Amino acid sequence: MKFSISREAFLQPLSQVIGVVERRQTLPVLANFMLVARDGRLTVTGTDMEVELVSSISANISQDGEITIPARKLIDIMKALPDGATITFSVSNEKATLVASRSRFTLSTLPASEFPVTDQVETLENISVSEASLKNMIDKSSFAMANQDVRYYLNGLLFDFSDRQLRAIATDGHRLAICDFDGVVDFAGDRQLIVPRKGVMELVRMLSAADEEVTLAIGRNHIRLVKGDTIFTSKLIDGRFPDYKAVIPVGADKQMLVNRASFIHSLQRASILSNEKYKGVKLEATGSTIKIIAHNPQHEEAVEEIEAELNFERLAVGFNVNYLLDALMAIETEQVTLELIDADSSCLVSAPDSDMNRHVVMPLKL
C-alpha cells in the first residue's frame, strides 16, 4: 500500500472520523483508523462498534491496499506537520511509514481483517431531509438526553416518525425536550427509533446549517446518514421509549409570559448562590412580577425580580436552574410562556405562538 497526499487533504477525513474513536478500548484495533487505498481514493474508517464514520478523499495512489493505524498518533502527526506538506505513506513489514520533507515517522499497524466493519445495512426507507432543519431539531432536544442512566433507552434521542412528520424527543427523567422537524418527511407508516448518545453527538458534529439535502437511510437496527464524502452509521437502541406525550402537562391553566433574555440573565445571576448540589431556585409569582430566589448551605441568598404577565394571583414553585436555562436557551423567541397546574406539577416551557419546540421541567422541592 502506497499513496501521496497533501497534509490538508489528509487531515480533513481524519478530523471527521476521529470523534468516534474512544481513548479507552476493549479491542486494540478499535484505537486505529482503517485506511483503504483503492481506485484513486483514500477511505478512512473509525468505529467503536456502536457508531461508525467513513470519510473518503482523492489521493495519488501508486499501490492499492488496506491497513489499520493508531488513530490519535496519526492525527497528532498530521496536525504537527507544517502547512503545505506533502505526505508519502507506505506500508512494509507490518509497519507504516510517513515521510514529509525531512520528517519521517514509523508506526505500528494491525491487519485490516481485524477491523470490525458494520455489516451491510438493510435499508427499509430512504429519506431526504434539509441538513439545517435536521441539525436544528437535534440541537434543540439532545441536551436533555440521559447520560449513563441504568434505563438505557433514555441514553439516546428518540426520532418519532408519524403522519409524515418527524420529531426529536429526549428525556433524563427530570426534564423533557421535544422539537419538531421543520417540514414534511416522506416516510411510509409510523416508527420510533432511539439513536444512542454517542451517535447523536457525532451527528451534531457532522451536520452544519447549510441549506443542503442529506439522505437518511433507516434500517431495522441501524440508521445511516450520507453527507458528501462522509457516511455516518449508528446502531439503534433496542428498547421502548417512555410515552412522552403523557408527560406533557394537560390542563395547565396557570400561565406566565416573560421576556426570555431578562429571565435567562436573572436565572444566571441567581444560580451563582444556589446550592451547588441541587441547583434549585424558587420562583415566586405574584401580581405582575416573578421573584427568583436562591439559597445555599452557607445561608447566602440571591433575589432577582423580573416583570411578567400572569393569569393568576400567586404561586411559588422550585426548579433546577440548569434545566430551566437549557430549555430557555433552546427557544429563540423574544418571549416565552411557562404553563403549569400548581406548585407540584411539571412546567411546560414554550414559545407563545408555536408548539414546535417544547420543554417540560419537573418541579423541585425546596
C-alpha positions, -999 to 999 in steps of 0.1 A, spaced: 0 0 0 14 34 -10 -1 68 -17 8 105 -15 -15 133 -4 -13 169 9 -14 174 46 -45 195 45 -64 170 23 -54 141 46 -63 159 77 -99 165 65 -112 129 66 -91 122 97 -108 151 116 -142 140 105 -137 104 118 -116 109 150 -145 117 172 -158 82 171 -125 66 183 -126 61 221 -94 67 241 -100 35 261 -107 4 241 -118 -32 247 -101 -42 215 -67 -28 204 -78 -24 168 -106 0 179 -80 25 187 -70 25 150 -83 41 118 -87 17 89 -72 32 57 -82 18 23 -65 30 -8 -82 19 -40 -93 34 -74 -77 68 -67 -95 73 -34 -84 71 2 -111 60 27 -107 65 64 -130 45 88 -133 48 126 -157 28 149 -165 20 185 -187 -10 175 -218 12 180 -211 41 158 -191 41 125 -178 70 105 -164 67 70 -149 95 50 -131 94 17 -110 118 -4 -90 117 -37 -53 107 -34 -24 98 -56 -23 61 -51 6 41 -65 -3 8 -48 -37 -3 -36 -41 -18 -1 -57 -16 33 -43 -14 68 -52 -1 103 -30 25 120 -31 42 155 -57 70 152 -46 95 178 -9 93 168 -17 97 131 -39 128 135 -14 143 160 14 139 135 -8 155 107 -16 184 129 20 189 139 34 189 103 38 223 85 11 237 62 15 227 26 35 195 34 31 165 10 27 132 28 40 99 13 25 69 31 37 34 26 33 0 44 60 -26 46 67 -55 70 37 -46 92 49 -10 97 36 22 82 60 49 72 50 85 67 75 109 50 70 146 48 101 166 36 127 160 63 102 143 87 99 106 89 76 85 112 72 48 115 40 35 131 28 0 141 -1 -14 123 -28 -41 127 -43 -61 98 -75 -47 82 -90 -81 86 -92 -75 124 -112 -43 120 -149 -46 127 -168 -30 98 -205 -25 101 -225 -51 82 -244 -40 51 -274 -21 65 -307 -35 53 -324 -2 43 -361 -2 48 -366 35 39 -346 64 24 -355 99 34 -341 132 20 -342 160 46 -328 195 50 -295 194 67 -301 227 86 -335 216 98 -322 182 110 -294 199 129 -317 225 144 -341 197 156 -313 177 172 -296 208 188 -328 219 205 -336 185 220 -304 164 225 -292 183 256 -320 166 277 -307 130 269 -297 110 300 -260 101 304 -252 65 316 -286 60 331 -295 24 341 -326 30 319 -305 25 288 -333 36 265 -330 72 279 -293 74 269 -303 84 234 -325 106 212 -359 94 200 -368 100 164 -406 97 161 -419 94 126 -457 97 124 -482 112 99 -453 123 76 -438 144 104 -405 139 123 -400 148 159 -370 145 182 -375 138 219 -351 134 248 -355 130 285 -334 121 315 -364 116 338 -362 151 352 -369 171 321 -382 165 286 -373 183 253 -394 180 221 -386 196 188 -405 191 155 -388 189 122 -395 220 101 -411 203 70 -428 172 57 -410 139 58 -417 113 31 -418 83 54 -442 54 50 -461 45 81 -452 53 118 -420 43 135 -399 52 165 -360 50 166 -337 56 195 -302 68 184 -276 63 211 -260 93 227 -226 88 210 -243 87 176 -263 119 184 -231 137 194 -214 127 162 -244 138 141 -243 172 158 -206 175 149 -211 163 114 -242 184 104 -240 221 96 -265 249 90 -261 245 52 -292 246 31 -285 212 16 -303 179 14 -289 149 32 -301 113 30 -312 93 60 -313 55 55 -334 37 81 -328 0 87 -341 -25 112 -313 -20 136 -293 9 121 -296 44 109 -273 58 83 -267 94 71 -248 103 40 -233 138 37 -210 144 8 -180 120 11 -188 111 47 -211 82 58 -224 80 94 -238 47 106 -251 40 141 -268 11 158 -302 18 173 -310 12 209 -333 -18 213 -357 -5 239 -391 11 244 -390 48 250 -415 62 276 -448 77 264 -435 112 262 -469 126 254 -482 116 288 -456 138 304 -467 170 288 -490 188 313 -526 188 303 -550 214 316 -522 237 327 -543 268 335 -516 290 352 -495 309 327 -465 332 330 -454 352 300 -418 367 304 -391 383 284 -367 354 276 -334 374 277 -343 390 311 -354 357 325 -321 340 314 -299 367 328 -318 368 361 -316 330 365 -278 330 357 -271 356 383 -293 339 410 -277 305 402 -243 318 415 -256 315 451 -277 284 445 -269 251 462 -241 235 441 -256 200 445 -292 207 438 -290 239 418 -325 249 430 -342 282 425 -376 293 438 -400 313 416 -425 334 435 -450 348 410 -475 374 422 -491 405 406 -470 413 376 -436 401 388 -417 369 394 -391 368 422 -362 344 416 -347 333 449 -317 311 455 -301 299 488 -272 277 497 -259 259 528 -238 290 537 -270 309 543 -263 332 513 -291 344 492 -298 359 458 -330 376 449 -339 387 413 -371 403 402 -385 404 366 -417 417 351 -442 391 338 -478 387 326 -497 363 349 -532 350 346 -533 340 383 -528 357 417 -500 339 434 -478 308 430 -444 296 444 -426 267 428 -390 254 427 -369 242 397 -334 231 389 -320 263 374 -298 245 349 -328 226 334 -348 259 331 -318 276 314 -313 248 290 -350 250 279 -349 288 276 -317 287 255 -333 263 231 -362 287 224 -354 316 201 -384 339 205 -383 372 224 -409 360 249 -415 326 265 -445 310 282 -444 289 313 -475 268 319 -483 247 350 -512 235 371 -498 240 406 -465 240 426 -464 202 424 -469 199 386 -444 199 358 -439 231 339 -443 234 301 -419 260 286 -425 271 250 -428 300 226 -461 319 229 -473 311 194 -456 279 185 -455 243 199 -427 231 175 -402 234 204 -415 224 238 -398 216 271 -411 201 303 -393 207 336 -402 188 367 -406 208 399 -381 207 428 -390 206 465 -370 234 482 
